[in-house]
Amino acid sequence: MLFVFAIAGFADSTQETNRPARPRAIDPRAMQMQAAVLKDQDLKKIEELLKQGVDINAPIGCGTYAPLDGAVGTQNLEMLKFLLAHGAKPRGRELPWAAFISNPKTACNFVKVLLAAGVDPNATNDCGSALGSAAYRGNRDLVVLLLAQPHIKLDIADGSGCTALMGAADQGSLEIVDLLLKAGANPNLKDAWGETAADMVEKVKATRKAVEPYIYVSGGVVKSGCYPWFQKMTALDAIRAAGGFTNFVSGTILTTHTDGTCETWDYPPATSDATNGPPVLMRDASVYVYVSKRLF
């Protein structure tokens, strides 16, 4: 009798476990907060929701993405300051994302605000540390800022074992490599593929010996910036409109679009290839055009 009761109880327990999970209800105000932070970037709406009792540190919508994450993700410095002033508590993960912002000055501004809010400079997320992000991006000023932080850790690795020194070496940022080495970074650590930062530096140096770096050319003077390239303009149109190509004779043009795609074109085109015309952009954009000298 006891045996039968035990089996029946076990069956009931199994049935309970196998019932489909009920979806968790999401507070409609959280979805409004999500729209205010990510889509509309509306500080007045955010303030209104906070007055209604919405937790400023709660996930917006679902998952774990909080308003502070949204402020960093949308690169809205005003929103970041607003949220911190209204009680938002950083979790630390925001710092490496801020350091990974591509614009060096913007990244520095975000990191300074987060550090002032008490975020640990050694805080990490799935992609590693802020120092690693800054080094990978080649953001010298931010690397200097982070190295000046008390108790900064130099050799924090990301999921692939890559440290800040390795990131700088892999990207060819040799000035940052020197800064990190002088600060005491370990050049002998290995990543998941068994390479050290020293190995990466040697590869970069070997590549630079073989191929000259791409440079901006404008009347023979190196010029930083990018060329405005409008729909149906060619690479030559854009460069000439910006005053470039005055003394340029021949070389390879590498165009890098703002969406991350790129293409190359040899100038002047080979006479044997009638199809080798300058690339034509199909949409308006600002396109970085690099020109290198031929080595042959």
ZAROKE-940897 format. One line per field, with one value per residue (C-alpha): residue number from 0; x, y, z. Coordinates in steps of 0.05 Angstrom, whole numbers, plus 5000, padded with zeros to 4 digits. Each point is the difference from the previous one (the first is absolute). Layout:
pos <- c(NUM,...) $
u <- c(X,...) $
v <- c(Y,...) $
w <- c(Z,...) $
// end
This chain:
pos <- c(0,1,2,3,4,5,6,7,8,9,10,11,12,13,14,15,16,17,18,19,20,21,22,23,24,25,26,27,28,29,30,31,32,33,34,35,36,37,38,39,40,41,42,43,44,45,46,47,48,49,50,51,52,53,54,55,56,57,58,59,60,61,62,63,64,65,66,67,68,69,70,71,72,73,74,75,76,77,78,79,80,81,82,83,84,85,86,87,88,89,90,91,92,93,94,95,96,97,98,99,100,101,102,103,104,105,106,107,108,109,110,111,112,113,114,115,116,117,118,119,120,121,122,123,124,125,126,127,128,129,130,131,132,133,134,135,136,137,138,139,140,141,142,143,144,145,146,147,148,149,150,151,152,153,154,155,156,157,158,159,160,161,162,163,164,165,166,167,168,169,170,171,172,173,174,175,176,177,178,179,180,181,182,183,184,185,186,187,188,189,190,191,192,193,194,195,196,197,198,199,200,201,202,203,204,205,206,207,208,209,210,211,212,213,214,215,216,217,218,219,220,221,222,223,224,225,226,227,228,229,230,231,232,233,234,235,236,237,238,239,240,241,242,243,244,245,246,247,248,249,250,251,252,253,254,255,256,257,258,259,260,261,262,263,264,265,266,267,268,269,270,271,272,273,274,275,276,277,278,279,280,281,282,283,284,285,286,287,288,289,290,291,292,293,294,295) $
u <- c(5000,5056,5036,4940,4993,5072,4994,4938,5034,5059,4954,4965,5067,5021,4936,5010,5072,4980,4948,5018,5032,4956,5027,5021,4956,5037,4981,4974,5037,5065,4985,4986,5067,5033,4971,5018,5073,5016,4953,4978,5056,4948,5024,4933,4965,5052,4989,4925,5007,5046,4947,4950,5045,5039,5066,5057,5044,4949,5006,4965,4953,5030,5068,5052,5010,4992,4992,5074,5018,4954,5033,5068,4974,4968,5061,4955,5045,4944,4956,5057,5010,4925,4991,5059,4973,4932,5029,5021,5053,5054,5014,5070,4985,4985,5073,5030,4943,5012,5075,4983,4964,5035,5005,5061,4975,4930,5028,5043,4941,4957,5055,5015,4927,4996,5065,4975,4938,5044,5006,5060,5050,5013,4926,4988,4944,4998,5050,5053,5023,4996,5076,4994,4946,5039,5063,4965,4968,5068,4973,5066,4969,4952,5056,5040,4939,4988,5073,4997,4945,5022,5008,4987,5010,5039,4992,4925,4982,4936,4967,5053,5057,5016,5028,5004,5072,4980,4942,5046,5053,4949,4973,5070,4994,5074,4999,4947,5041,5059,4955,4974,5069,5028,4941,5019,4955,5023,5022,5007,4928,4966,4931,4955,5040,5067,5024,5033,4998,5073,4980,4947,5048,5049,4945,4980,5072,5010,4937,5020,5067,4965,4944,4999,4942,4941,5001,4954,5027,4981,5049,5056,4984,4975,4929,4955,4924,4953,4971,4925,4978,4930,4957,5029,5066,5063,5061,5036,4942,5001,5075,5005,4941,5038,5063,5038,5039,5039,5067,4975,5024,4980,4981,4947,4939,4966,4931,4970,4926,4966,4962,5066,5004,5060,5028,5065,5014,5066,5013,5012,4961,5038,4990,4988,4940,4945,4955,5047,4964,4996,4949,4933,4964,4926,4981,5022,5053,5065,5053,5072,5046,5071,5053,5066,5060,5015,5061,5015) $
v <- c(5000,5047,4980,5017,5068,5016,4984,5041,5059,4994,5000,5062,5034,4982,5026,5066,5006,4987,5053,5055,5061,5061,5062,5054,5061,5063,5067,5043,5059,4962,4997,5075,5010,4958,5045,5063,4978,4964,5028,5070,5016,5042,5024,5031,4934,4964,5049,4991,4924,5007,5043,4943,4953,4966,4972,5036,4939,4949,4967,5038,4951,4932,4970,5038,5061,5061,5074,5013,4948,5036,5067,4971,4960,5062,5042,5051,5034,5046,4940,4965,5060,5007,4927,5002,5063,4966,4940,4951,4953,4977,4925,5009,4967,5069,5022,4951,5016,5074,4990,4963,5060,5013,5076,5010,5065,4973,4937,5041,5043,4940,4965,5063,5005,4927,5003,5062,4960,4950,4945,4955,5013,4925,4983,4950,4974,4943,5036,5013,5064,5074,5002,4942,5036,5066,4964,4962,5064,5035,5054,5026,5055,4950,4950,5054,5019,4928,4987,5059,4968,4971,4924,4993,4928,4994,4928,4986,4953,4994,4934,4983,5015,5066,5054,5075,4992,4946,5042,5060,4956,4964,5067,5028,5054,4998,5065,4969,4936,5042,5034,4934,4968,5060,4993,4927,4960,4928,4987,4925,4982,4958,5005,4942,4988,4998,5068,5052,5076,4995,4953,5049,5059,4963,4985,5073,5023,4948,5023,5073,4985,4965,5051,5074,5023,5033,5076,5057,5039,5072,5037,4957,5019,4948,5019,4969,4996,4970,5018,5014,4951,5008,4953,4985,5035,4959,4995,5049,5050,4999,5008,5055,5037,5001,5026,4935,4963,5062,4964,4929,4956,4929,4954,4959,5036,4966,5028,4983,5014,5021,4934,4962,4975,5017,4993,5014,5030,5008,5069,5010,4940,4950,5014,4926,4999,5045,4980,5027,5066,5039,4974,5036,5010,4983,5042,5064,4988,5025,4953,4995,4996,4978,5002,4962,5004,4942,4960,4976) $
w <- c(5000,5018,4937,4956,5035,4987,4926,4993,5034,4954,4939,5025,5009,4930,4969,5038,4974,4928,4996,4951,5033,5005,4966,5049,4997,4980,5030,4943,5031,4991,4925,5002,5034,4947,4945,5038,5010,4935,4947,5020,5049,5036,5069,5017,4988,5042,5056,4995,5005,5060,5035,4986,5040,4945,5028,4966,5008,4976,4932,4944,4967,5014,5012,5040,4955,5046,4985,5013,4948,4952,5013,4983,4942,4968,5018,5035,5051,5025,5014,5036,5046,5010,5020,5048,5032,5010,5037,4946,5027,4950,4999,4972,4933,4971,5004,4949,4951,5009,4988,4935,4969,4935,5007,5047,5031,5012,5031,5048,5020,5017,5038,5041,5021,5020,5038,5037,5018,5036,4947,5012,4943,4999,4988,4944,4956,4950,4956,5053,5035,4983,4992,4950,4961,4998,4978,4945,4975,4999,5046,5029,5044,5032,5011,5036,5041,5022,5015,5048,5041,5067,5002,4925,4978,4935,4980,5005,4943,4961,4983,4948,5047,4966,5046,4987,4977,4950,4974,4988,4968,4955,4975,4988,5053,5017,5040,5046,5003,5026,5051,5027,5002,5039,5048,5013,4954,4990,4927,5010,5015,4945,4970,4983,4936,5036,4976,5044,4992,4978,4944,4977,5001,4956,4950,4997,4990,4945,4965,5004,4969,4941,4988,5013,5043,4966,5005,4981,4941,4985,4956,5026,5073,5049,5019,5052,4994,4950,4933,4992,4947,4972,4960,4931,5014,4987,5044,4954,5003,5076,5007,4948,5030,5066,4967,4999,4945,4979,4999,5002,4943,5014,5057,5033,5029,5059,5015,5068,5006,5064,5002,5005,4928,4958,4930,4963,4932,4962,4971,4943,4974,4959,4926,4987,5047,4974,5058,5053,5011,5065,5050,5000,5066,4998,5061,5035,5054,5028,4974,5023,4940,5011,4946,5000,4954,4955,5021,4930) $
// end
